[in-house]
Amino acid sequence: MFEGPVQRLIDELSRLPGIGQRSAQRLAFHLLNIEKTDAVRLAQAIIDLREQVGVCQRCFNVTAGEECSICRDLRRDTAIVCVVERAQDIAVIERTQEFKGRYHVLGGSLSPIEGVGPSQLHIEELRRRIPDEVIEELIIATNPTIEGDTTAMYLARELKPLGVKVTRLASGLPVGGDMDYADELTLGRALSGRLEL
């Protein structure tokens, strides 16, 4: 519809989650109308993100160093680890200000239909962390979906024999929902009222 670079930008922006063609078009024209220095700063931030950000060697959270700030924080309770599907789930839980332990990012959830099995997730790394870090409790905070529940049950079955307490977030999260949409109060109550699996 538009010429060269404008249409290319619209096409690229529309590939982002939650951005359709019309939103991509609005963003493209906004970027076309802002100061060049602002557009360059945005482009550089994207380049820096791709070049400088990796994953924490311990928990697989995003970080610009070898370990994330949560794993480096000596005030965190190292005996309790909250297991999440994605790194962005950490921010949702942190906003509750209820959890003071560490995290472990699985990198997804079990989904045989999509070909995601235990070997595609960071489950073996979690298994190794339990004795190495003397972890006493794992809070399974996978999404309340069929895949999230399946992952939680699998983790409980595989990791309980290692002598660790395995709990799941309590009710309060909508079934079939995504943690990104849970408010802090609901998620805080779910953390406080978690149940052992």
C-alpha positions as CSV (number, residue, x, y, z in Angstrom):
1,M,0.0,0.0,0.0
2,F,2.8,2.4,0.9
3,E,6.2,2.8,-0.7
4,G,9.4,0.9,0.2
5,P,10.7,1.7,3.7
6,V,7.3,2.8,5.1
7,Q,5.6,-0.5,4.1
8,R,8.6,-2.5,5.2
9,L,8.4,-0.9,8.7
10,I,4.6,-1.5,8.8
11,D,5.1,-5.1,7.9
12,E,7.8,-5.6,10.6
13,L,5.8,-3.8,13.3
14,S,2.7,-5.9,12.5
15,R,4.7,-9.0,13.3
16,L,5.0,-7.9,16.9
17,P,2.5,-9.5,19.4
18,G,-0.6,-7.5,19.8
19,I,0.1,-5.2,16.9
20,G,-2.2,-5.5,13.9
21,Q,-1.9,-3.7,10.5
22,R,-3.7,-0.6,11.6
23,S,-1.6,-0.2,14.8
24,A,1.6,-0.9,12.9
25,Q,0.6,1.8,10.4
26,R,0.0,4.3,13.2
27,L,3.3,3.5,14.8
28,A,5.2,3.8,11.5
29,F,3.7,7.2,10.8
30,H,4.4,8.3,14.4
31,L,8.1,7.3,13.9
32,L,8.2,9.1,10.6
33,N,7.0,12.3,12.3
34,I,9.2,12.3,15.4
35,E,12.6,13.9,15.6
36,K,15.3,11.9,13.9
37,T,17.3,11.7,17.2
38,D,14.3,10.0,18.9
39,A,14.0,7.5,16.1
40,V,17.7,6.8,16.2
41,R,17.6,6.4,20.0
42,L,14.8,3.8,19.6
43,A,16.7,1.9,16.9
44,Q,19.8,1.9,19.0
45,A,17.9,0.6,22.0
46,I,16.6,-2.3,19.9
47,I,20.1,-3.1,18.6
48,D,21.6,-2.9,22.2
49,L,18.8,-5.2,23.4
50,R,19.7,-7.9,20.8
51,E,23.5,-7.5,21.3
52,Q,23.8,-7.1,25.1
53,V,21.0,-9.0,26.7
54,G,21.2,-12.8,27.3
55,V,20.0,-15.2,29.9
56,C,21.1,-15.7,33.5
57,Q,23.3,-18.7,33.9
58,R,21.5,-19.7,37.1
59,C,17.8,-19.0,36.5
60,F,17.4,-18.2,32.8
61,N,16.0,-14.7,33.5
62,V,17.0,-12.0,31.0
63,T,20.2,-10.2,32.0
64,A,23.0,-8.1,30.6
65,G,25.6,-10.0,32.7
66,E,26.3,-13.6,33.7
67,E,23.7,-13.6,36.5
68,C,20.6,-11.5,36.8
69,S,20.1,-8.9,39.6
70,I,17.7,-11.2,41.5
71,C,20.2,-14.1,41.7
72,R,22.9,-11.6,42.7
73,D,20.8,-10.1,45.5
74,L,22.1,-11.6,48.8
75,R,18.8,-10.5,50.6
76,R,16.8,-13.1,48.6
77,D,15.8,-16.3,50.3
78,T,17.8,-19.0,48.4
79,A,15.8,-21.9,49.8
80,I,12.6,-20.9,47.9
81,V,12.5,-20.9,44.1
82,C,9.5,-19.8,42.1
83,V,9.3,-21.6,38.7
84,V,7.8,-19.6,35.9
85,E,7.2,-20.3,32.2
86,R,8.7,-17.0,30.8
87,A,11.1,-14.3,32.0
88,Q,8.3,-11.7,31.8
89,D,6.3,-13.6,34.4
90,I,9.0,-12.6,37.0
91,A,8.0,-9.0,36.6
92,V,4.4,-9.8,37.3
93,I,5.2,-11.7,40.5
94,E,7.7,-9.0,41.6
95,R,5.0,-6.4,41.4
96,T,3.1,-8.1,44.2
97,Q,6.0,-7.6,46.6
98,E,5.0,-10.9,48.3
99,F,7.8,-13.1,47.1
100,K,11.4,-12.8,48.4
101,G,13.0,-15.9,47.0
102,R,14.7,-16.7,43.7
103,Y,13.3,-17.8,40.3
104,H,13.7,-20.4,37.6
105,V,12.5,-19.7,34.1
106,L,11.5,-22.9,32.2
107,G,11.3,-21.3,28.8
108,G,7.8,-22.4,28.1
109,S,5.4,-25.2,29.1
110,L,5.0,-28.9,28.2
111,S,3.0,-29.2,25.0
112,P,3.1,-32.5,23.1
113,I,1.0,-31.1,20.3
114,E,3.6,-28.4,19.6
115,G,6.5,-30.8,20.2
116,V,7.6,-29.3,23.5
117,G,8.8,-32.0,25.8
118,P,10.9,-31.9,29.0
119,S,14.2,-31.7,27.1
120,Q,13.1,-28.4,25.4
121,L,12.6,-26.7,28.8
122,H,15.1,-25.9,31.5
123,I,13.9,-28.7,33.8
124,E,17.2,-30.6,34.1
125,E,18.9,-27.4,35.1
126,L,16.3,-26.9,37.8
127,R,16.8,-30.5,39.0
128,R,20.6,-29.8,39.4
129,R,19.9,-26.5,41.3
130,I,17.9,-28.3,44.1
131,P,20.9,-30.1,45.8
132,D,23.5,-27.5,44.7
133,E,21.6,-24.6,46.2
134,V,19.9,-26.5,49.0
135,I,16.4,-25.5,47.7
136,E,13.6,-26.5,50.2
137,E,10.5,-25.3,48.3
138,L,9.6,-24.9,44.6
139,I,6.6,-22.7,43.9
140,I,5.2,-23.7,40.6
141,A,3.8,-20.6,39.0
142,T,3.0,-21.8,35.5
143,N,0.0,-20.4,33.8
144,P,-3.4,-21.9,34.7
145,T,-3.8,-23.5,31.3
146,I,-3.8,-27.2,30.3
147,E,-0.2,-26.9,29.4
148,G,0.7,-25.0,32.6
149,D,-1.1,-27.6,34.7
150,T,0.5,-30.5,32.9
151,T,3.9,-28.9,33.4
152,A,3.2,-28.4,37.1
153,M,2.1,-32.0,37.6
154,Y,5.2,-33.2,35.7
155,L,7.5,-31.1,37.9
156,A,5.8,-32.3,41.1
157,R,6.2,-35.9,40.0
158,E,9.8,-35.6,39.0
159,L,11.1,-33.3,41.7
160,K,9.3,-34.3,44.9
161,P,11.5,-37.5,45.2
162,L,14.5,-35.2,45.6
163,G,13.1,-34.1,49.0
164,V,11.9,-30.7,48.0
165,K,8.5,-29.3,48.9
166,V,6.5,-28.6,45.6
167,T,3.7,-26.1,45.8
168,R,1.4,-24.5,43.2
169,L,-0.1,-21.0,43.2
170,A,-3.5,-21.0,44.9
171,S,-6.8,-20.2,43.3
172,G,-7.4,-16.6,42.3
173,L,-5.9,-16.8,38.9
174,P,-8.4,-17.2,36.1
175,V,-8.3,-20.7,34.5
176,G,-7.2,-20.5,30.9
177,G,-5.8,-17.0,31.5
178,D,-2.4,-15.6,31.3
179,M,-0.4,-14.2,34.3
180,D,0.3,-11.0,32.3
181,Y,-3.4,-10.0,32.9
182,A,-3.6,-10.8,36.6
183,D,-3.8,-7.8,38.9
184,E,-1.3,-7.5,41.8
185,L,-3.9,-8.2,44.6
186,T,-5.1,-11.4,42.9
187,L,-1.6,-12.6,42.3
188,G,-0.5,-11.7,45.8
189,R,-3.3,-13.7,47.3
190,A,-2.5,-16.6,45.0
191,L,1.1,-16.6,46.2
192,S,0.1,-16.3,49.9
193,G,-2.4,-19.2,49.7
194,R,-0.4,-21.6,47.5
195,L,-1.1,-25.3,48.0
196,E,1.3,-28.3,48.0
197,L,0.9,-30.6,45.0
